[in-house]
Amino acid sequence: MMDLLNQLNNFMAKIEVDYAICGGHAIDLFLGNKTRPHKDLDVSVYWQDRDKIVQHMLNEGWSIYEPCGKPHLHKINNVADQMRIKENIWCIKNSNPHYKFTEHKSDMYAVDFDNSEQTELDFIEFLFNTRKDGYFLYEKNHEIKRSLNTAISTTNSIPYLSPEVVLLYKSSMADTPDYQLDFENTVNKMSAEQLAWFNKSLSIRYPNGHKWLRVI
């Protein structure tokens, strides 16, 4: 686990933007051990750095796709050629054997993935977030926010999104077995303050209730 994340940390240093590991790898960094296989590498970055990241990845020879409504992805060939419909982009090395892209009209693709665990630094999903006045804003509802120095933690010089923020993002697909496992592995390891923030944020995000609220 750490070998891949150290490679990513060195790679991100070349782009010179603020970032944090998110997704399942962030849960593992918080817990201090690998809890399950991970199919991809998710990285939280900020909107103002999007064009810089896209240009760097293109310069490095990566292919870049932006989701624009399932099952379609738009291939980004230059910085000016972006649809910016969703808050994420997929960056893939041509050597990655696990993704197969099929063009169905100009620069629009469908993708097949074999669900393999990622072991090489050949796929990065960048997820764009907002920071304002010293806060990390939850992208689906900017009323939910966390101070940056609390939202971002560090292990062995690797920044990662704190578990309460990661789980809030995962809550929209809580029935996914891997996400449910992440919740179960983490909920009893968070501090009382983290749990209080998570509980309040879930209540705002889901005013009609959420299954994880019944456990906290």
Secondary structure, DSSP 8 states (H G I E B T S, - for coil): -HHHHHHHHHHHHHHT---EEEHHHHHHHHHTS--S--S--EEEEEGGGHHHHHHHHHHTT-EEEEE-STT-EEEE-STT-----SSEEEEE-TT-SSEEEEEEETTEEEEEE------SS-EEEEEEEEEETTEEE-TT-TT-EEEHHHHEEEETTEEEE-HHHHHHHHGGGTTSHHHHHHHHHHTTTS-HHHHHHHHHHHHHH-TT--GGGGT-
